[in-house]
Amino acid sequence: MSSRPVHHRRIFECYWIPHRENQIKICCGVCSKGNPGFSGAAIILGMEWDFDQGWSNVWIASDSMAAIRCFTANKIH
């Protein structure tokens, strides 16, 4: 009988923070390696939709560091 390695699982705490009154929250969590990929596109589409609806107070939550870096460095064209 052979054995296989045991993989220990990590438990991560996560929580949700509600948006403020008169604010819209976009939550985007997509795996992306090296560039914003679909995560960046989803954020941009969400923001365009928000502004089309007349909302200007937008909170973006994403786990894509590449997308976040592009937004904070104004590298969105």
Biopython code that builds the backbone (N, CA, C, O; Angstrom):
import numpy as np
from Bio.PDB.StructureBuilder import StructureBuilder

atoms = [
    (1, "MET", "N", (0.840, -1.151, 0.000)),
    (1, "MET", "CA", (0.000, 0.000, 0.000)),
    (1, "MET", "C", (0.898, 1.232, 0.000)),
    (1, "MET", "O", (1.840, 1.331, 0.786)),
    (2, "SER", "N", (0.595, 2.155, -0.884)),
    (2, "SER", "CA", (1.407, 3.368, -0.946)),
    (2, "SER", "C", (0.676, 4.517, -0.234)),
    (2, "SER", "O", (-0.537, 4.490, -0.028)),
    (3, "SER", "N", (1.448, 5.488, 0.116)),
    (3, "SER", "CA", (0.853, 6.653, 0.783)),
    (3, "SER", "C", (1.029, 7.876, -0.115)),
    (3, "SER", "O", (1.858, 7.883, -1.025)),
    (4, "ARG", "N", (0.260, 8.871, 0.150)),
    (4, "ARG", "CA", (0.398, 10.119, -0.590)),
    (4, "ARG", "C", (0.562, 11.250, 0.412)),
    (4, "ARG", "O", (0.152, 11.129, 1.567)),
    (5, "PRO", "N", (1.159, 12.345, -0.027)),
    (5, "PRO", "CA", (1.405, 13.451, 0.913)),
    (5, "PRO", "C", (0.101, 14.080, 1.393)),
    (5, "PRO", "O", (-0.900, 14.137, 0.678)),
    (6, "VAL", "N", (0.159, 14.538, 2.614)),
    (6, "VAL", "CA", (-1.001, 15.202, 3.214)),
    (6, "VAL", "C", (-0.897, 16.693, 2.919)),
    (6, "VAL", "O", (0.138, 17.306, 3.180)),
    (7, "HIS", "N", (-1.957, 17.278, 2.379)),
    (7, "HIS", "CA", (-1.998, 18.712, 2.117)),
    (7, "HIS", "C", (-2.844, 19.372, 3.194)),
    (7, "HIS", "O", (-4.038, 19.104, 3.322)),
    (8, "HIS", "N", (-2.204, 20.235, 3.959)),
    (8, "HIS", "CA", (-2.933, 20.940, 5.008)),
    (8, "HIS", "C", (-3.668, 22.120, 4.391)),
    (8, "HIS", "O", (-3.114, 22.838, 3.558)),
    (9, "ARG", "N", (-4.874, 22.312, 4.787)),
    (9, "ARG", "CA", (-5.668, 23.430, 4.290)),
    (9, "ARG", "C", (-5.549, 24.606, 5.243)),
    (9, "ARG", "O", (-5.512, 24.447, 6.463)),
    (10, "ARG", "N", (-5.490, 25.777, 4.658)),
    (10, "ARG", "CA", (-5.474, 26.993, 5.460)),
    (10, "ARG", "C", (-6.881, 27.552, 5.520)),
    (10, "ARG", "O", (-7.635, 27.496, 4.549)),
    (11, "ILE", "N", (-7.209, 28.078, 6.647)),
    (11, "ILE", "CA", (-8.497, 28.742, 6.800)),
    (11, "ILE", "C", (-8.237, 30.237, 6.780)),
    (11, "ILE", "O", (-7.448, 30.758, 7.569)),
    (12, "PHE", "N", (-8.912, 30.916, 5.869)),
    (12, "PHE", "CA", (-8.771, 32.363, 5.754)),
    (12, "PHE", "C", (-10.051, 33.016, 6.232)),
    (12, "PHE", "O", (-11.155, 32.603, 5.878)),
    (13, "GLU", "N", (-9.879, 34.033, 7.034)),
    (13, "GLU", "CA", (-11.031, 34.796, 7.487)),
    (13, "GLU", "C", (-11.387, 35.809, 6.412)),
    (13, "GLU", "O", (-10.513, 36.506, 5.897)),
    (14, "CYS", "N", (-12.626, 35.890, 6.084)),
    (14, "CYS", "CA", (-13.067, 36.912, 5.136)),
    (14, "CYS", "C", (-14.325, 37.568, 5.680)),
    (14, "CYS", "O", (-15.053, 36.977, 6.478)),
    (15, "TYR", "N", (-14.562, 38.755, 5.256)),
    (15, "TYR", "CA", (-15.707, 39.497, 5.752)),
    (15, "TYR", "C", (-16.187, 40.437, 4.658)),
    (15, "TYR", "O", (-15.464, 40.711, 3.700)),
    (16, "TRP", "N", (-17.378, 40.916, 4.801)),
    (16, "TRP", "CA", (-17.989, 41.825, 3.849)),
    (16, "TRP", "C", (-18.324, 43.121, 4.562)),
    (16, "TRP", "O", (-18.896, 43.113, 5.651)),
    (17, "ILE", "N", (-17.967, 44.221, 3.948)),
    (17, "ILE", "CA", (-18.278, 45.531, 4.508)),
    (17, "ILE", "C", (-19.351, 46.158, 3.628)),
    (17, "ILE", "O", (-19.139, 46.310, 2.425)),
    (18, "PRO", "N", (-20.482, 46.519, 4.186)),
    (18, "PRO", "CA", (-21.528, 47.131, 3.359)),
    (18, "PRO", "C", (-21.110, 48.520, 2.887)),
    (18, "PRO", "O", (-20.340, 49.216, 3.548)),
    (19, "HIS", "N", (-21.635, 48.900, 1.736)),
    (19, "HIS", "CA", (-21.330, 50.230, 1.217)),
    (19, "HIS", "C", (-22.099, 51.290, 1.999)),
    (19, "HIS", "O", (-23.070, 50.990, 2.695)),
    (20, "ARG", "N", (-21.650, 52.522, 1.871)),
    (20, "ARG", "CA", (-22.299, 53.639, 2.549)),
    (20, "ARG", "C", (-23.542, 54.057, 1.777)),
    (20, "ARG", "O", (-23.749, 53.654, 0.632)),
    (21, "GLU", "N", (-24.345, 54.855, 2.414)),
    (21, "GLU", "CA", (-25.524, 55.384, 1.750)),
    (21, "GLU", "C", (-25.081, 56.237, 0.555)),
    (21, "GLU", "O", (-24.076, 56.944, 0.638)),
    (22, "ASN", "N", (-25.815, 56.172, -0.536)),
    (22, "ASN", "CA", (-25.506, 56.897, -1.776)),
    (22, "ASN", "C", (-24.183, 56.451, -2.391)),
    (22, "ASN", "O", (-23.494, 57.248, -3.028)),
    (23, "GLN", "N", (-23.830, 55.194, -2.206)),
    (23, "GLN", "CA", (-22.592, 54.658, -2.751)),
    (23, "GLN", "C", (-22.889, 53.314, -3.397)),
    (23, "GLN", "O", (-23.726, 52.555, -2.908)),
    (24, "ILE", "N", (-22.211, 53.025, -4.484)),
    (24, "ILE", "CA", (-22.347, 51.722, -5.143)),
    (24, "ILE", "C", (-21.022, 50.981, -4.950)),
    (24, "ILE", "O", (-19.953, 51.588, -5.016)),
    (25, "LYS", "N", (-21.094, 49.680, -4.714)),
    (25, "LYS", "CA", (-19.890, 48.885, -4.484)),
    (25, "LYS", "C", (-19.767, 47.835, -5.580)),
    (25, "LYS", "O", (-20.705, 47.079, -5.831)),
    (26, "ILE", "N", (-18.610, 47.791, -6.232)),
    (26, "ILE", "CA", (-18.309, 46.778, -7.246)),
    (26, "ILE", "C", (-17.317, 45.806, -6.621)),
    (26, "ILE", "O", (-16.212, 46.198, -6.249)),
    (27, "CYS", "N", (-17.705, 44.549, -6.506)),
    (27, "CYS", "CA", (-16.806, 43.509, -5.991)),
    (27, "CYS", "C", (-16.382, 42.637, -7.168)),
    (27, "CYS", "O", (-17.221, 42.061, -7.860)),
    (28, "CYS", "N", (-15.099, 42.550, -7.383)),
    (28, "CYS", "CA", (-14.597, 41.787, -8.521)),
    (28, "CYS", "C", (-13.439, 40.929, -8.051)),
    (28, "CYS", "O", (-12.401, 41.453, -7.647)),
    (29, "GLY", "N", (-13.603, 39.640, -8.100)),
    (29, "GLY", "CA", (-12.548, 38.718, -7.703)),
    (29, "GLY", "C", (-12.291, 37.719, -8.811)),
    (29, "GLY", "O", (-13.066, 36.783, -9.008)),
    (30, "VAL", "N", (-11.206, 37.921, -9.530)),
    (30, "VAL", "CA", (-10.872, 37.049, -10.650)),
    (30, "VAL", "C", (-9.390, 36.738, -10.585)),
    (30, "VAL", "O", (-8.579, 37.620, -10.301)),
    (31, "CYS", "N", (-9.037, 35.511, -10.840)),
    (31, "CYS", "CA", (-7.635, 35.124, -10.876)),
    (31, "CYS", "C", (-7.012, 35.685, -12.148)),
    (31, "CYS", "O", (-7.556, 35.512, -13.239)),
    (32, "SER", "N", (-5.882, 36.352, -12.009)),
    (32, "SER", "CA", (-5.224, 36.961, -13.150)),
    (32, "SER", "C", (-3.732, 36.965, -12.864)),
    (32, "SER", "O", (-3.309, 37.320, -11.763)),
    (33, "LYS", "N", (-2.933, 36.571, -13.848)),
    (33, "LYS", "CA", (-1.494, 36.517, -13.622)),
    (33, "LYS", "C", (-0.786, 37.542, -14.506)),
    (33, "LYS", "O", (-0.833, 37.445, -15.732)),
    (34, "GLY", "N", (-0.134, 38.518, -13.888)),
    (34, "GLY", "CA", (0.705, 39.444, -14.608)),
    (34, "GLY", "C", (0.020, 40.656, -15.202)),
    (34, "GLY", "O", (0.673, 41.682, -15.397)),
    (35, "ASN", "N", (-1.248, 40.583, -15.495)),
    (35, "ASN", "CA", (-1.956, 41.740, -16.037)),
    (35, "ASN", "C", (-3.391, 41.704, -15.547)),
    (35, "ASN", "O", (-3.843, 40.669, -15.057)),
    (36, "PRO", "N", (-4.118, 42.803, -15.665)),
    (36, "PRO", "CA", (-5.476, 42.843, -15.112)),
    (36, "PRO", "C", (-6.442, 41.872, -15.778)),
    (36, "PRO", "O", (-7.378, 41.401, -15.131)),
    (37, "GLY", "N", (-6.237, 41.564, -17.051)),
    (37, "GLY", "CA", (-7.092, 40.598, -17.728)),
    (37, "GLY", "C", (-8.571, 40.883, -17.549)),
    (37, "GLY", "O", (-9.006, 42.032, -17.631)),
    (38, "PHE", "N", (-9.345, 39.830, -17.304)),
    (38, "PHE", "CA", (-10.793, 39.955, -17.162)),
    (38, "PHE", "C", (-11.179, 40.779, -15.939)),
    (38, "PHE", "O", (-12.215, 41.444, -15.940)),
    (39, "SER", "N", (-10.355, 40.740, -14.898)),
    (39, "SER", "CA", (-10.663, 41.506, -13.696)),
    (39, "SER", "C", (-10.684, 42.993, -13.998)),
    (39, "SER", "O", (-11.610, 43.695, -13.593)),
    (40, "GLY", "N", (-9.680, 43.477, -14.699)),
    (40, "GLY", "CA", (-9.634, 44.890, -15.064)),
    (40, "GLY", "C", (-10.786, 45.262, -15.976)),
    (40, "GLY", "O", (-11.376, 46.332, -15.830)),
    (41, "ALA", "N", (-11.111, 44.379, -16.924)),
    (41, "ALA", "CA", (-12.228, 44.647, -17.839)),
    (41, "ALA", "C", (-13.549, 44.705, -17.077)),
    (41, "ALA", "O", (-14.391, 45.557, -17.359)),
    (42, "ALA", "N", (-13.731, 43.813, -16.125)),
    (42, "ALA", "CA", (-14.980, 43.792, -15.342)),
    (42, "ALA", "C", (-15.117, 45.074, -14.522)),
    (42, "ALA", "O", (-16.215, 45.614, -14.388)),
    (43, "ILE", "N", (-14.019, 45.554, -13.981)),
    (43, "ILE", "CA", (-14.062, 46.789, -13.194)),
    (43, "ILE", "C", (-14.409, 47.967, -14.098)),
    (43, "ILE", "O", (-15.242, 48.801, -13.745)),
    (44, "ILE", "N", (-13.768, 48.032, -15.262)),
    (44, "ILE", "CA", (-14.031, 49.134, -16.186)),
    (44, "ILE", "C", (-15.480, 49.114, -16.660)),
    (44, "ILE", "O", (-16.136, 50.155, -16.687)),
    (45, "LEU", "N", (-15.982, 47.943, -17.031)),
    (45, "LEU", "CA", (-17.378, 47.839, -17.469)),
    (45, "LEU", "C", (-18.337, 48.232, -16.344)),
    (45, "LEU", "O", (-19.340, 48.907, -16.580)),
    (46, "GLY", "N", (-18.022, 47.808, -15.135)),
    (46, "GLY", "CA", (-18.855, 48.166, -13.991)),
    (46, "GLY", "C", (-18.870, 49.660, -13.750)),
    (46, "GLY", "O", (-19.916, 50.236, -13.453)),
    (47, "MET", "N", (-17.712, 50.291, -13.877)),
    (47, "MET", "CA", (-17.642, 51.736, -13.678)),
    (47, "MET", "C", (-18.387, 52.484, -14.780)),
    (47, "MET", "O", (-19.080, 53.464, -14.507)),
    (48, "GLU", "N", (-18.245, 52.024, -16.026)),
    (48, "GLU", "CA", (-18.970, 52.667, -17.127)),
    (48, "GLU", "C", (-20.476, 52.570, -16.879)),
    (48, "GLU", "O", (-21.210, 53.537, -17.085)),
    (49, "TRP", "N", (-20.919, 51.415, -16.444)),
    (49, "TRP", "CA", (-22.352, 51.229, -16.174)),
    (49, "TRP", "C", (-22.803, 52.149, -15.043)),
    (49, "TRP", "O", (-23.870, 52.757, -15.118)),
    (50, "ASP", "N", (-21.984, 52.247, -13.995)),
    (50, "ASP", "CA", (-22.324, 53.122, -12.863)),
    (50, "ASP", "C", (-22.470, 54.571, -13.309)),
    (50, "ASP", "O", (-23.441, 55.243, -12.958)),
    (51, "PHE", "N", (-21.506, 55.045, -14.079)),
    (51, "PHE", "CA", (-21.553, 56.439, -14.514)),
    (51, "PHE", "C", (-22.717, 56.674, -15.480)),
    (51, "PHE", "O", (-23.323, 57.745, -15.470)),
    (52, "ASP", "N", (-23.030, 55.678, -16.315)),
    (52, "ASP", "CA", (-24.199, 55.787, -17.202)),
    (52, "ASP", "C", (-25.487, 55.923, -16.387)),
    (52, "ASP", "O", (-26.436, 56.574, -16.824)),
    (53, "GLN", "N", (-25.516, 55.306, -15.202)),
    (53, "GLN", "CA", (-26.681, 55.378, -14.332)),
    (53, "GLN", "C", (-26.705, 56.667, -13.512)),
    (53, "GLN", "O", (-27.679, 56.950, -12.813)),
    (54, "GLY", "N", (-25.631, 57.442, -13.603)),
    (54, "GLY", "CA", (-25.566, 58.703, -12.864)),
    (54, "GLY", "C", (-24.937, 58.585, -11.490)),
    (54, "GLY", "O", (-24.997, 59.530, -10.703)),
    (55, "TRP", "N", (-24.329, 57.434, -11.184)),
    (55, "TRP", "CA", (-23.686, 57.248, -9.888)),
    (55, "TRP", "C", (-22.232, 57.681, -9.986)),
    (55, "TRP", "O", (-21.523, 57.272, -10.905)),
    (56, "SER", "N", (-21.786, 58.502, -9.050)),
    (56, "SER", "CA", (-20.403, 58.963, -9.079)),
    (56, "SER", "C", (-19.615, 58.540, -7.838)),
    (56, "SER", "O", (-18.392, 58.681, -7.811)),
    (57, "ASN", "N", (-20.286, 58.030, -6.825)),
    (57, "ASN", "CA", (-19.619, 57.590, -5.606)),
    (57, "ASN", "C", (-19.489, 56.060, -5.670)),
    (57, "ASN", "O", (-20.379, 55.330, -5.233)),
    (58, "VAL", "N", (-18.370, 55.596, -6.220)),
    (58, "VAL", "CA", (-18.175, 54.169, -6.498)),
    (58, "VAL", "C", (-17.032, 53.635, -5.650)),
    (58, "VAL", "O", (-15.964, 54.243, -5.577)),
    (59, "TRP", "N", (-17.264, 52.490, -5.009)),
    (59, "TRP", "CA", (-16.248, 51.808, -4.208)),
    (59, "TRP", "C", (-15.934, 50.501, -4.933)),
    (59, "TRP", "O", (-16.833, 49.700, -5.191)),
    (60, "ILE", "N", (-14.670, 50.287, -5.260)),
    (60, "ILE", "CA", (-14.251, 49.076, -5.978)),
    (60, "ILE", "C", (-13.474, 48.186, -5.025)),
    (60, "ILE", "O", (-12.527, 48.632, -4.377)),
    (61, "ALA", "N", (-13.881, 46.918, -4.943)),
    (61, "ALA", "CA", (-13.159, 45.916, -4.137)),
    (61, "ALA", "C", (-12.724, 44.813, -5.082)),
    (61, "ALA", "O", (-13.557, 44.213, -5.763)),
    (62, "SER", "N", (-11.428, 44.539, -5.132)),
    (62, "SER", "CA", (-10.903, 43.519, -6.037)),
    (62, "SER", "C", (-9.717, 42.826, -5.387)),
    (62, "SER", "O", (-9.011, 43.408, -4.565)),
    (63, "ASP", "N", (-9.512, 41.567, -5.774)),
    (63, "ASP", "CA", (-8.338, 40.855, -5.287)),
    (63, "ASP", "C", (-7.242, 40.813, -6.357)),
    (63, "ASP", "O", (-6.225, 40.143, -6.175)),
    (64, "SER", "N", (-7.442, 41.519, -7.462)),
    (64, "SER", "CA", (-6.446, 41.569, -8.530)),
    (64, "SER", "C", (-5.502, 42.739, -8.284)),
    (64, "SER", "O", (-5.851, 43.889, -8.551)),
    (65, "MET", "N", (-4.316, 42.452, -7.779)),
    (65, "MET", "CA", (-3.347, 43.505, -7.516)),
    (65, "MET", "C", (-2.921, 44.197, -8.805)),
    (65, "MET", "O", (-2.644, 45.396, -8.793)),
    (66, "ALA", "N", (-2.864, 43.463, -9.918)),
    (66, "ALA", "CA", (-2.494, 44.073, -11.194)),
    (66, "ALA", "C", (-3.524, 45.122, -11.601)),
    (66, "ALA", "O", (-3.155, 46.208, -12.048)),
    (67, "ALA", "N", (-4.805, 44.811, -11.451)),
    (67, "ALA", "CA", (-5.861, 45.767, -11.795)),
    (67, "ALA", "C", (-5.810, 46.969, -10.861)),
    (67, "ALA", "O", (-5.973, 48.104, -11.307)),
    (68, "ILE", "N", (-5.588, 46.736, -9.586)),
    (68, "ILE", "CA", (-5.522, 47.828, -8.608)),
    (68, "ILE", "C", (-4.348, 48.747, -8.918)),
    (68, "ILE", "O", (-4.479, 49.969, -8.850)),
    (69, "ARG", "N", (-3.181, 48.155, -9.265)),
    (69, "ARG", "CA", (-2.013, 48.975, -9.600)),
    (69, "ARG", "C", (-2.276, 49.843, -10.826)),
    (69, "ARG", "O", (-1.869, 51.004, -10.859)),
    (70, "CYS", "N", (-2.954, 49.294, -11.835)),
    (70, "CYS", "CA", (-3.274, 50.080, -13.041)),
    (70, "CYS", "C", (-4.166, 51.260, -12.697)),
    (70, "CYS", "O", (-3.953, 52.363, -13.199)),
    (71, "PHE", "N", (-5.149, 51.044, -11.857)),
    (71, "PHE", "CA", (-6.057, 52.132, -11.490)),
    (71, "PHE", "C", (-5.352, 53.190, -10.648)),
    (71, "PHE", "O", (-5.550, 54.385, -10.869)),
    (72, "THR", "N", (-4.544, 52.776, -9.701)),
    (72, "THR", "CA", (-3.899, 53.760, -8.830)),
    (72, "THR", "C", (-2.792, 54.518, -9.560)),
    (72, "THR", "O", (-2.451, 55.630, -9.157)),
    (73, "ALA", "N", (-2.220, 53.946, -10.626)),
    (73, "ALA", "CA", (-1.175, 54.618, -11.389)),
    (73, "ALA", "C", (-1.736, 55.343, -12.613)),
    (73, "ALA", "O", (-0.971, 55.861, -13.426)),
    (74, "ASN", "N", (-3.084, 55.384, -12.754)),
    (74, "ASN", "CA", (-3.743, 56.024, -13.909)),
    (74, "ASN", "C", (-3.251, 55.451, -15.240)),
    (74, "ASN", "O", (-3.001, 56.194, -16.189)),
    (75, "LYS", "N", (-3.115, 54.128, -15.301)),
    (75, "LYS", "CA", (-2.675, 53.472, -16.540)),
    (75, "LYS", "C", (-3.836, 52.835, -17.287)),
    (75, "LYS", "O", (-3.641, 51.892, -18.054)),
    (76, "ILE", "N", (-5.030, 53.339, -17.070)),
    (76, "ILE", "CA", (-6.203, 52.834, -17.772)),
    (76, "ILE", "C", (-6.430, 53.733, -18.968)),
    (76, "ILE", "O", (-6.538, 54.950, -18.822)),
    (77, "HIS", "N", (-6.503, 53.146, -20.150)),
    (77, "HIS", "CA", (-6.683, 53.934, -21.389)),
    (77, "HIS", "C", (-8.077, 53.745, -21.925)),
    (77, "HIS", "O", (-8.426, 54.321, -22.956)),
]
sb = StructureBuilder()
sb.init_structure("model")
sb.init_model(0)
sb.init_chain("A")
sb.init_seg("    ")
for serial, (resi, resn, name, xyz) in enumerate(atoms, 1):
    if name == "N":
        sb.init_residue(resn, " ", resi, " ")
    sb.init_atom(name, np.array(xyz, "f"), 0.0, 1.0, " ", f" {name:<3s}", serial, name[0])
structure = sb.get_structure()
